[in-house]
Amino acid sequence: MNLAPQTLRVYEARGLIEPSRTSGGTRRYSDDDLGRIQRIGELLAAGLNLAGIKLVLEMEVENQRLRSELGEARTRLERYEDS
């Protein structure tokens, strides 16, 4: 994956990525950031614009959170049923 620095700045300005920064201000991209950048590329290739991509990414995060909560609730229910 080879993106122009300007592209990464646009993604950051639109709130699609949030890289950490060194004390000197250099952007540092984590593995999660790189995965998110790859996902942005997939969504762009599918024809979405950046506003649509932001919504999709937000929904994916929310979906993961809800799945996690559901898994925790199922675990609590199983423990309750076993007691």
Number of C-alpha atoms within 10 A of each C-alpha: 6 4 9 7 9 9 10 16 15 13 17 13 11 13 12 22 20 16 16 13 11 9 7 6 8 10 14 12 15 12 9 11 16 14 12 15 19 13 14 22 16 13 18 14 10 9 11 15 12 17 11 13 19 19 12 15 16 12 12 12 12 12 12 11 12 12 12 12 12 12 12 12 12 12 12 12 12 11 10 9 8 7 6
